Amino acid sequence: MSVEPADAALQRAYDAALNRLSALDDGRVSAILAHLGLDALDLQQPVGWLSGGQKTRVLLGRLLLERPDLLILDEPTNHLDVQAIEWLEGTLRNWDGA
């Protein structure tokens, strides 16, 4: 949006994404961000400005919020501290899908 601020289609897509995020946030977004060590991030900051580890944790959080029926994770504990790994293990133990 910083490159094409007048792009109406891009603005609509952004608004739709914000609305989906707002609908999801029954406390889950905040909890997942906190457990993944991302609660101190400025949520208005573009993902492209994050470090590689932060991007990985953001994508993991997004995946967990989407609650897919099937999770295929390749080294999901990369860039996680011990507390986040323990939380992720507990979350996956209780996962409804495969």
Sequence and secondary structure as in RCSB ss.txt:
>XXXX:A:sequence
MSVEPADAALQRAYDAALNRLSALDDGRVSAILAHLGLDALDLQQPVGWLSGGQKTRVLLGRLLLERPDLLILDE
PTNHLDVQAIEWLEGTLRNWDGA
>XXXX:A:secstr
  S TT HHHHHHHHHHHHHHHHH SSHHHHHHHHTT TTS TTS GGGS HHHHHHHHHHHHHHH  S    SS
TTTT  HHHHHHHHHHHHT S  
